[in-house]
Amino acid sequence: MAQLTGMIRRDEMDVIDERGVIYVAVLFICSALAVFAGPARAAATFGVVAASIEGAYWVGSSLMGQYHAQSKWRS
């Protein structure tokens, strides 16, 4: 979800601190998983989840850039 702050548009996942909070939450979940499934599986799960988060962020940034480029072209 996006917020308008004055004239600057800010995306929720665009802030490093918010991404850090997400990674800390995933780390806690994977730490709990390590207790039951073992550290190798927990590390693999963390890697897959982190790659998914970064992939979603990258795709979202790319699509947002294309949207802004098209909207400027139409104006």
C-alpha positions in Angstrom: 0.0 0.0 0.0 1.3 3.4 -0.8 1.2 6.6 1.2 1.3 10.2 -0.1 3.6 12.3 2.0 3.5 15.8 0.7 4.6 15.5 -2.9 6.7 12.3 -2.4 5.2 8.9 -2.9 6.5 6.2 -0.5 5.9 2.5 -1.0 5.7 0.4 2.2 8.5 -2.1 1.2 10.7 0.7 -0.1 12.1 1.5 3.3 15.1 -0.5 4.6 13.8 -0.6 8.2 10.6 -2.3 7.2 12.4 -4.9 5.2 14.6 -5.5 8.1 11.6 -6.1 10.4 10.3 -8.7 7.9 13.7 -10.4 7.8 13.9 -10.5 11.6 10.4 -12.1 11.8 11.4 -14.7 9.2 14.6 -15.4 11.1 12.6 -16.0 14.3 10.3 -18.4 12.5 13.2 -20.3 10.9 15.0 -20.5 14.3 11.9 -22.2 15.7 11.9 -24.5 12.7 15.5 -25.4 13.4 14.6 -26.7 16.8 12.3 -29.3 15.3 13.6 -29.9 11.8 17.3 -29.2 12.1 19.5 -26.3 11.2 20.1 -27.2 7.6 16.4 -27.3 6.8 15.9 -24.0 8.7 18.8 -22.3 6.8 17.4 -23.6 3.5 13.9 -22.3 4.3 15.3 -18.9 5.3 17.2 -18.8 2.0 14.1 -19.6 -0.1 12.0 -17.1 1.8 14.6 -14.4 1.6 15.0 -15.0 -2.2 11.2 -14.9 -2.6 11.0 -11.5 -0.7 13.8 -10.0 -2.8 12.3 -11.4 -6.0 8.9 -9.9 -5.2 10.5 -6.6 -4.3 12.5 -6.6 -7.6 9.5 -7.5 -9.7 7.4 -4.8 -8.0 10.1 -2.2 -8.5 10.4 -3.1 -12.2 6.6 -3.0 -12.7 6.3 0.3 -10.9 9.1 1.8 -13.1 7.3 0.6 -16.2 4.0 2.0 -15.0 5.5 5.4 -14.3 7.3 5.4 -17.7 4.0 4.7 -19.5 2.0 7.3 -17.5 4.6 10.0 -18.3 4.5 9.0 -22.0 0.7 9.4 -22.1 0.8 12.8 -20.5 
